Amino acid sequence: MTPMKLSLRQKEWIIYGLMGLTVILAILNVAVQNAGTEYLAVGGVVVAILLNFLWRRCPSCGEWLGQGRGEYCCRCGEKIDYNEK
């Protein structure tokens, strides 16, 4: 079985969804005062940051794309297709 390939746009949506879930967990932690939700929220932030550095890379040269969403890679100048798998 081959692993599922994700486009850069799909990877971004996963990261944004994880960050949204983390915000919900942080709000829930304030309301409930439960240490378990606090750890889940911190863990979600750590995972989202790691995925950002691992997944948001130029398909051509592998350079991290940074936080911005430009059309071209700042290192090699290639046009970035966010829908390419």
Jmol script that loads the backbone (N, CA, C; Angstrom):
load data "model"
ATOM      1  N   MET A   1       0.832  -1.173   0.000  1.00  0.00           N
ATOM      2  CA  MET A   1       0.000   0.000   0.000  1.00  0.00           C
ATOM      3  C   MET A   1       0.887   1.250   0.000  1.00  0.00           C
ATOM      4  N   THR A   2       0.643   2.160  -0.932  1.00  0.00           N
ATOM      5  CA  THR A   2       1.453   3.368  -1.020  1.00  0.00           C
ATOM      6  C   THR A   2       0.908   4.453  -0.091  1.00  0.00           C
ATOM      7  N   PRO A   3       1.793   5.248   0.481  1.00  0.00           N
ATOM      8  CA  PRO A   3       1.324   6.322   1.370  1.00  0.00           C
ATOM      9  C   PRO A   3       0.604   7.410   0.579  1.00  0.00           C
ATOM     10  N   MET A   4      -0.366   8.030   1.229  1.00  0.00           N
ATOM     11  CA  MET A   4      -1.140   9.083   0.585  1.00  0.00           C
ATOM     12  C   MET A   4      -0.278  10.337   0.450  1.00  0.00           C
ATOM     13  N   LYS A   5      -0.236  10.903  -0.757  1.00  0.00           N
ATOM     14  CA  LYS A   5       0.504  12.144  -0.980  1.00  0.00           C
ATOM     15  C   LYS A   5      -0.444  13.313  -0.764  1.00  0.00           C
ATOM     16  N   LEU A   6       0.040  14.318  -0.081  1.00  0.00           N
ATOM     17  CA  LEU A   6      -0.756  15.507   0.197  1.00  0.00           C
ATOM     18  C   LEU A   6      -0.167  16.700  -0.543  1.00  0.00           C
ATOM     19  N   SER A   7      -1.048  17.561  -1.040  1.00  0.00           N
ATOM     20  CA  SER A   7      -0.575  18.799  -1.642  1.00  0.00           C
ATOM     21  C   SER A   7      -0.172  19.764  -0.528  1.00  0.00           C
ATOM     22  N   LEU A   8       0.544  20.808  -0.891  1.00  0.00           N
ATOM     23  CA  LEU A   8       0.957  21.800   0.090  1.00  0.00           C
ATOM     24  C   LEU A   8      -0.260  22.473   0.721  1.00  0.00           C
ATOM     25  N   ARG A   9      -1.301  22.695  -0.079  1.00  0.00           N
ATOM     26  CA  ARG A   9      -2.530  23.290   0.442  1.00  0.00           C
ATOM     27  C   ARG A   9      -3.191  22.377   1.479  1.00  0.00           C
ATOM     28  N   GLN A  10      -3.234  21.073   1.215  1.00  0.00           N
ATOM     29  CA  GLN A  10      -3.816  20.125   2.171  1.00  0.00           C
ATOM     30  C   GLN A  10      -3.002  20.093   3.462  1.00  0.00           C
ATOM     31  N   LYS A  11      -1.695  20.140   3.341  1.00  0.00           N
ATOM     32  CA  LYS A  11      -0.845  20.161   4.527  1.00  0.00           C
ATOM     33  C   LYS A  11      -1.104  21.419   5.352  1.00  0.00           C
ATOM     34  N   GLU A  12      -1.256  22.568   4.671  1.00  0.00           N
ATOM     35  CA  GLU A  12      -1.567  23.805   5.385  1.00  0.00           C
ATOM     36  C   GLU A  12      -2.891  23.692   6.129  1.00  0.00           C
ATOM     37  N   TRP A  13      -3.901  23.116   5.490  1.00  0.00           N
ATOM     38  CA  TRP A  13      -5.207  22.963   6.143  1.00  0.00           C
ATOM     39  C   TRP A  13      -5.117  22.070   7.375  1.00  0.00           C
ATOM     40  N   ILE A  14      -4.303  21.042   7.318  1.00  0.00           N
ATOM     41  CA  ILE A  14      -4.114  20.179   8.488  1.00  0.00           C
ATOM     42  C   ILE A  14      -3.467  20.976   9.623  1.00  0.00           C
ATOM     43  N   ILE A  15      -2.457  21.757   9.297  1.00  0.00           N
ATOM     44  CA  ILE A  15      -1.781  22.574  10.313  1.00  0.00           C
ATOM     45  C   ILE A  15      -2.750  23.591  10.904  1.00  0.00           C
ATOM     46  N   TYR A  16      -3.525  24.284  10.049  1.00  0.00           N
ATOM     47  CA  TYR A  16      -4.488  25.275  10.543  1.00  0.00           C
ATOM     48  C   TYR A  16      -5.579  24.625  11.380  1.00  0.00           C
ATOM     49  N   GLY A  17      -6.030  23.454  10.976  1.00  0.00           N
ATOM     50  CA  GLY A  17      -7.043  22.734  11.755  1.00  0.00           C
ATOM     51  C   GLY A  17      -6.515  22.340  13.123  1.00  0.00           C
ATOM     52  N   LEU A  18      -5.282  21.892  13.164  1.00  0.00           N
ATOM     53  CA  LEU A  18      -4.662  21.534  14.433  1.00  0.00           C
ATOM     54  C   LEU A  18      -4.517  22.760  15.337  1.00  0.00           C
ATOM     55  N   MET A  19      -4.155  23.889  14.751  1.00  0.00           N
ATOM     56  CA  MET A  19      -4.053  25.118  15.546  1.00  0.00           C
ATOM     57  C   MET A  19      -5.431  25.552  16.059  1.00  0.00           C
ATOM     58  N   GLY A  20      -6.463  25.405  15.232  1.00  0.00           N
ATOM     59  CA  GLY A  20      -7.813  25.737  15.673  1.00  0.00           C
ATOM     60  C   GLY A  20      -8.267  24.847  16.817  1.00  0.00           C
ATOM     61  N   LEU A  21      -7.976  23.566  16.715  1.00  0.00           N
ATOM     62  CA  LEU A  21      -8.307  22.626  17.779  1.00  0.00           C
ATOM     63  C   LEU A  21      -7.555  22.990  19.063  1.00  0.00           C
ATOM     64  N   THR A  22      -6.318  23.441  18.917  1.00  0.00           N
ATOM     65  CA  THR A  22      -5.518  23.853  20.069  1.00  0.00           C
ATOM     66  C   THR A  22      -6.142  25.064  20.766  1.00  0.00           C
ATOM     67  N   VAL A  23      -6.646  26.017  19.978  1.00  0.00           N
ATOM     68  CA  VAL A  23      -7.307  27.189  20.569  1.00  0.00           C
ATOM     69  C   VAL A  23      -8.557  26.754  21.337  1.00  0.00           C
ATOM     70  N   ILE A  24      -9.322  25.851  20.759  1.00  0.00           N
ATOM     71  CA  ILE A  24     -10.526  25.347  21.440  1.00  0.00           C
ATOM     72  C   ILE A  24     -10.149  24.648  22.741  1.00  0.00           C
ATOM     73  N   LEU A  25      -9.091  23.848  22.716  1.00  0.00           N
ATOM     74  CA  LEU A  25      -8.640  23.169  23.927  1.00  0.00           C
ATOM     75  C   LEU A  25      -8.154  24.160  24.981  1.00  0.00           C
ATOM     76  N   ALA A  26      -7.501  25.236  24.558  1.00  0.00           N
ATOM     77  CA  ALA A  26      -7.035  26.247  25.510  1.00  0.00           C
ATOM     78  C   ALA A  26      -8.222  26.942  26.167  1.00  0.00           C
ATOM     79  N   ILE A  27      -9.253  27.260  25.384  1.00  0.00           N
ATOM     80  CA  ILE A  27     -10.458  27.879  25.944  1.00  0.00           C
ATOM     81  C   ILE A  27     -11.152  26.908  26.889  1.00  0.00           C
ATOM     82  N   LEU A  28     -11.230  25.656  26.499  1.00  0.00           N
ATOM     83  CA  LEU A  28     -11.835  24.634  27.347  1.00  0.00           C
ATOM     84  C   LEU A  28     -11.054  24.483  28.642  1.00  0.00           C
ATOM     85  N   ASN A  29      -9.745  24.586  28.569  1.00  0.00           N
ATOM     86  CA  ASN A  29      -8.908  24.485  29.763  1.00  0.00           C
ATOM     87  C   ASN A  29      -9.226  25.604  30.747  1.00  0.00           C
ATOM     88  N   VAL A  30      -9.439  26.816  30.252  1.00  0.00           N
ATOM     89  CA  VAL A  30      -9.780  27.939  31.120  1.00  0.00           C
ATOM     90  C   VAL A  30     -11.133  27.699  31.781  1.00  0.00           C
ATOM     91  N   ALA A  31     -12.081  27.158  31.015  1.00  0.00           N
ATOM     92  CA  ALA A  31     -13.428  26.942  31.546  1.00  0.00           C
ATOM     93  C   ALA A  31     -13.472  25.787  32.541  1.00  0.00           C
ATOM     94  N   VAL A  32     -12.742  24.718  32.266  1.00  0.00           N
ATOM     95  CA  VAL A  32     -12.849  23.496  33.069  1.00  0.00           C
ATOM     96  C   VAL A  32     -11.766  23.401  34.144  1.00  0.00           C
ATOM     97  N   GLN A  33     -10.630  24.044  33.939  1.00  0.00           N
ATOM     98  CA  GLN A  33      -9.485  23.966  34.853  1.00  0.00           C
ATOM     99  C   GLN A  33      -9.002  22.525  35.026  1.00  0.00           C
ATOM    100  N   ASN A  34      -8.822  21.857  33.886  1.00  0.00           N
ATOM    101  CA  ASN A  34      -8.385  20.468  33.888  1.00  0.00           C
ATOM    102  C   ASN A  34      -6.972  20.413  33.304  1.00  0.00           C
ATOM    103  N   ALA A  35      -6.050  19.785  34.002  1.00  0.00           N
ATOM    104  CA  ALA A  35      -4.668  19.711  33.536  1.00  0.00           C
ATOM    105  C   ALA A  35      -4.543  18.907  32.245  1.00  0.00           C
ATOM    106  N   GLY A  36      -5.431  17.973  32.016  1.00  0.00           N
ATOM    107  CA  GLY A  36      -5.368  17.157  30.808  1.00  0.00           C
ATOM    108  C   GLY A  36      -5.543  17.981  29.547  1.00  0.00           C
ATOM    109  N   THR A  37      -6.484  18.922  29.552  1.00  0.00           N
ATOM    110  CA  THR A  37      -6.677  19.763  28.369  1.00  0.00           C
ATOM    111  C   THR A  37      -5.511  20.725  28.173  1.00  0.00           C
ATOM    112  N   GLU A  38      -4.887  21.121  29.256  1.00  0.00           N
ATOM    113  CA  GLU A  38      -3.713  21.996  29.149  1.00  0.00           C
ATOM    114  C   GLU A  38      -2.576  21.277  28.423  1.00  0.00           C
ATOM    115  N   TYR A  39      -2.331  20.034  28.786  1.00  0.00           N
ATOM    116  CA  TYR A  39      -1.275  19.259  28.136  1.00  0.00           C
ATOM    117  C   TYR A  39      -1.599  18.985  26.669  1.00  0.00           C
ATOM    118  N   LEU A  40      -2.866  18.720  26.380  1.00  0.00           N
ATOM    119  CA  LEU A  40      -3.268  18.503  24.989  1.00  0.00           C
ATOM    120  C   LEU A  40      -3.073  19.764  24.158  1.00  0.00           C
ATOM    121  N   ALA A  41      -3.410  20.919  24.736  1.00  0.00           N
ATOM    122  CA  ALA A  41      -3.248  22.178  24.013  1.00  0.00           C
ATOM    123  C   ALA A  41      -1.770  22.462  23.727  1.00  0.00           C
ATOM    124  N   VAL A  42      -0.926  22.283  24.708  1.00  0.00           N
ATOM    125  CA  VAL A  42       0.512  22.509  24.513  1.00  0.00           C
ATOM    126  C   VAL A  42       1.066  21.506  23.505  1.00  0.00           C
ATOM    127  N   GLY A  43       0.643  20.263  23.610  1.00  0.00           N
ATOM    128  CA  GLY A  43       1.078  19.248  22.654  1.00  0.00           C
ATOM    129  C   GLY A  43       0.635  19.572  21.237  1.00  0.00           C
ATOM    130  N   GLY A  44      -0.577  20.099  21.096  1.00  0.00           N
ATOM    131  CA  GLY A  44      -1.078  20.492  19.775  1.00  0.00           C
ATOM    132  C   GLY A  44      -0.243  21.602  19.159  1.00  0.00           C
ATOM    133  N   VAL A  45       0.156  22.566  19.972  1.00  0.00           N
ATOM    134  CA  VAL A  45       1.001  23.661  19.476  1.00  0.00           C
ATOM    135  C   VAL A  45       2.352  23.120  19.020  1.00  0.00           C
ATOM    136  N   VAL A  46       2.937  22.246  19.818  1.00  0.00           N
ATOM    137  CA  VAL A  46       4.249  21.674  19.470  1.00  0.00           C
ATOM    138  C   VAL A  46       4.163  20.884  18.161  1.00  0.00           C
ATOM    139  N   VAL A  47       3.130  20.069  18.021  1.00  0.00           N
ATOM    140  CA  VAL A  47       2.966  19.275  16.796  1.00  0.00           C
ATOM    141  C   VAL A  47       2.734  20.187  15.594  1.00  0.00           C
ATOM    142  N   ALA A  48       1.914  21.225  15.745  1.00  0.00           N
ATOM    143  CA  ALA A  48       1.642  22.143  14.639  1.00  0.00           C
ATOM    144  C   ALA A  48       2.908  22.871  14.197  1.00  0.00           C
ATOM    145  N   ILE A  49       3.729  23.281  15.148  1.00  0.00           N
ATOM    146  CA  ILE A  49       4.983  23.958  14.809  1.00  0.00           C
ATOM    147  C   ILE A  49       5.926  22.997  14.079  1.00  0.00           C
ATOM    148  N   LEU A  50       6.030  21.775  14.562  1.00  0.00           N
ATOM    149  CA  LEU A  50       6.888  20.782  13.900  1.00  0.00           C
ATOM    150  C   LEU A  50       6.404  20.487  12.478  1.00  0.00           C
ATOM    151  N   LEU A  51       5.091  20.311  12.324  1.00  0.00           N
ATOM    152  CA  LEU A  51       4.554  20.048  10.988  1.00  0.00           C
ATOM    153  C   LEU A  51       4.793  21.236  10.061  1.00  0.00           C
ATOM    154  N   ASN A  52       4.695  22.436  10.599  1.00  0.00           N
ATOM    155  CA  ASN A  52       4.954  23.617   9.786  1.00  0.00           C
ATOM    156  C   ASN A  52       6.380  23.595   9.237  1.00  0.00           C
ATOM    157  N   PHE A  53       7.348  23.282  10.078  1.00  0.00           N
ATOM    158  CA  PHE A  53       8.735  23.244   9.622  1.00  0.00           C
ATOM    159  C   PHE A  53       9.023  22.048   8.719  1.00  0.00           C
ATOM    160  N   LEU A  54       8.333  20.938   8.920  1.00  0.00           N
ATOM    161  CA  LEU A  54       8.584  19.744   8.106  1.00  0.00           C
ATOM    162  C   LEU A  54       7.841  19.767   6.775  1.00  0.00           C
ATOM    163  N   TRP A  55       6.626  20.303   6.752  1.00  0.00           N
ATOM    164  CA  TRP A  55       5.771  20.215   5.561  1.00  0.00           C
ATOM    165  C   TRP A  55       5.798  21.432   4.659  1.00  0.00           C
ATOM    166  N   ARG A  56       5.983  22.628   5.190  1.00  0.00           N
ATOM    167  CA  ARG A  56       5.919  23.842   4.358  1.00  0.00           C
ATOM    168  C   ARG A  56       7.280  24.091   3.708  1.00  0.00           C
ATOM    169  N   ARG A  57       7.572  23.258   2.721  1.00  0.00           N
ATOM    170  CA  ARG A  57       8.860  23.327   2.037  1.00  0.00           C
ATOM    171  C   ARG A  57       8.646  23.444   0.534  1.00  0.00           C
ATOM    172  N   CYS A  58       9.605  24.082  -0.118  1.00  0.00           N
ATOM    173  CA  CYS A  58       9.566  24.226  -1.572  1.00  0.00           C
ATOM    174  C   CYS A  58       9.694  22.839  -2.209  1.00  0.00           C
ATOM    175  N   PRO A  59       8.797  22.512  -3.155  1.00  0.00           N
ATOM    176  CA  PRO A  59       8.896  21.208  -3.813  1.00  0.00           C
ATOM    177  C   PRO A  59      10.166  21.052  -4.643  1.00  0.00           C
ATOM    178  N   SER A  60      10.755  22.166  -5.072  1.00  0.00           N
ATOM    179  CA  SER A  60      11.941  22.089  -5.924  1.00  0.00           C
ATOM    180  C   SER A  60      13.240  21.957  -5.140  1.00  0.00           C
ATOM    181  N   CYS A  61      13.456  22.857  -4.166  1.00  0.00           N
ATOM    182  CA  CYS A  61      14.750  22.863  -3.469  1.00  0.00           C
ATOM    183  C   CYS A  61      14.669  22.380  -2.019  1.00  0.00           C
ATOM    184  N   GLY A  62      13.466  22.289  -1.447  1.00  0.00           N
ATOM    185  CA  GLY A  62      13.309  21.799  -0.083  1.00  0.00           C
ATOM    186  C   GLY A  62      13.458  22.860   0.987  1.00  0.00           C
ATOM    187  N   GLU A  63      13.623  24.130   0.597  1.00  0.00           N
ATOM    188  CA  GLU A  63      13.764  25.226   1.562  1.00  0.00           C
ATOM    189  C   GLU A  63      12.438  25.483   2.267  1.00  0.00           C
ATOM    190  N   TRP A  64      12.509  25.804   3.577  1.00  0.00           N
ATOM    191  CA  TRP A  64      11.306  26.133   4.333  1.00  0.00           C
ATOM    192  C   TRP A  64      10.718  27.407   3.764  1.00  0.00           C
ATOM    193  N   LEU A  65       9.407  27.435   3.543  1.00  0.00           N
ATOM    194  CA  LEU A  65       8.758  28.573   2.886  1.00  0.00           C
ATOM    195  C   LEU A  65       8.455  29.722   3.829  1.00  0.00           C
ATOM    196  N   GLY A  66       8.638  29.543   5.105  1.00  0.00           N
ATOM    197  CA  GLY A  66       8.368  30.616   6.060  1.00  0.00           C
ATOM    198  C   GLY A  66       6.882  30.716   6.369  1.00  0.00           C
ATOM    199  N   GLN A  67       6.516  31.789   7.026  1.00  0.00           N
ATOM    200  CA  GLN A  67       5.115  31.970   7.427  1.00  0.00           C
ATOM    201  C   GLN A  67       4.275  32.574   6.312  1.00  0.00           C
ATOM    202  N   GLY A  68       4.903  33.326   5.420  1.00  0.00           N
ATOM    203  CA  GLY A  68       4.163  33.948   4.330  1.00  0.00           C
ATOM    204  C   GLY A  68       3.724  32.920   3.298  1.00  0.00           C
ATOM    205  N   ARG A  69       2.867  33.366   2.403  1.00  0.00           N
ATOM    206  CA  ARG A  69       2.370  32.456   1.378  1.00  0.00           C
ATOM    207  C   ARG A  69       2.640  33.073   0.014  1.00  0.00           C
ATOM    208  N   GLY A  70       3.896  33.120  -0.378  1.00  0.00           N
ATOM    209  CA  GLY A  70       4.274  33.729  -1.643  1.00  0.00           C
ATOM    210  C   GLY A  70       4.071  32.796  -2.817  1.00  0.00           C
ATOM    211  N   GLU A  71       4.137  33.376  -4.005  1.00  0.00           N
ATOM    212  CA  GLU A  71       3.978  32.584  -5.226  1.00  0.00           C
ATOM    213  C   GLU A  71       5.265  31.877  -5.623  1.00  0.00           C
ATOM    214  N   TYR A  72       6.398  32.431  -5.194  1.00  0.00           N
ATOM    215  CA  TYR A  72       7.694  31.900  -5.607  1.00  0.00           C
ATOM    216  C   TYR A  72       8.559  31.598  -4.393  1.00  0.00           C
ATOM    217  N   CYS A  73       9.429  30.616  -4.532  1.00  0.00           N
ATOM    218  CA  CYS A  73      10.370  30.260  -3.473  1.00  0.00           C
ATOM    219  C   CYS A  73      11.411  31.364  -3.355  1.00  0.00           C
ATOM    220  N   CYS A  74      11.716  31.766  -2.122  1.00  0.00           N
ATOM    221  CA  CYS A  74      12.692  32.840  -1.912  1.00  0.00           C
ATOM    222  C   CYS A  74      14.121  32.362  -2.152  1.00  0.00           C
ATOM    223  N   ARG A  75      14.339  31.054  -2.200  1.00  0.00           N
ATOM    224  CA  ARG A  75      15.698  30.542  -2.389  1.00  0.00           C
ATOM    225  C   ARG A  75      15.995  30.240  -3.858  1.00  0.00           C
ATOM    226  N   CYS A  76      15.131  29.436  -4.495  1.00  0.00           N
ATOM    227  CA  CYS A  76      15.424  29.013  -5.871  1.00  0.00           C
ATOM    228  C   CYS A  76      14.623  29.779  -6.918  1.00  0.00           C
ATOM    229  N   GLY A  77      13.569  30.497  -6.515  1.00  0.00           N
ATOM    230  CA  GLY A  77      12.785  31.299  -7.453  1.00  0.00           C
ATOM    231  C   GLY A  77      11.725  30.537  -8.219  1.00  0.00           C
ATOM    232  N   GLU A  78      11.572  29.238  -7.950  1.00  0.00           N
ATOM    233  CA  GLU A  78      10.549  28.442  -8.644  1.00  0.00           C
ATOM    234  C   GLU A  78       9.151  28.846  -8.192  1.00  0.00           C
ATOM    235  N   LYS A  79       8.199  28.789  -9.128  1.00  0.00           N
ATOM    236  CA  LYS A  79       6.804  29.058  -8.790  1.00  0.00           C
ATOM    237  C   LYS A  79       6.281  27.892  -7.958  1.00  0.00           C
ATOM    238  N   ILE A  80       5.561  28.208  -6.890  1.00  0.00           N
ATOM    239  CA  ILE A  80       5.064  27.181  -5.977  1.00  0.00           C
ATOM    240  C   ILE A  80       3.616  26.871  -6.323  1.00  0.00           C
ATOM    241  N   ASP A  81       3.367  25.612  -6.663  1.00  0.00           N
ATOM    242  CA  ASP A  81       2.011  25.154  -6.939  1.00  0.00           C
ATOM    243  C   ASP A  81       1.491  24.497  -5.672  1.00  0.00           C
ATOM    244  N   TYR A  82       0.564  25.183  -5.006  1.00  0.00           N
ATOM    245  CA  TYR A  82       0.045  24.695  -3.726  1.00  0.00           C
ATOM    246  C   TYR A  82      -0.901  23.506  -3.879  1.00  0.00           C
ATOM    247  N   ASN A  83      -1.343  23.230  -5.117  1.00  0.00           N
ATOM    248  CA  ASN A  83      -2.264  22.110  -5.348  1.00  0.00           C
ATOM    249  C   ASN A  83      -1.577  20.849  -5.858  1.00  0.00           C
ATOM    250  N   GLU A  84      -0.307  20.945  -6.197  1.00  0.00           N
ATOM    251  CA  GLU A  84       0.431  19.787  -6.729  1.00  0.00           C
ATOM    252  C   GLU A  84       0.683  18.766  -5.629  1.00  0.00           C
ATOM    253  N   LYS A  85       0.437  17.504  -5.944  1.00  0.00           N
ATOM    254  CA  LYS A  85       0.682  16.429  -4.973  1.00  0.00           C
ATOM    255  C   LYS A  85       2.009  15.782  -5.242  1.00  0.00           C
TER     256      LYS A  85
END
end "model"
wireframe off; spacefill off
backbone 0.3
color backbone group
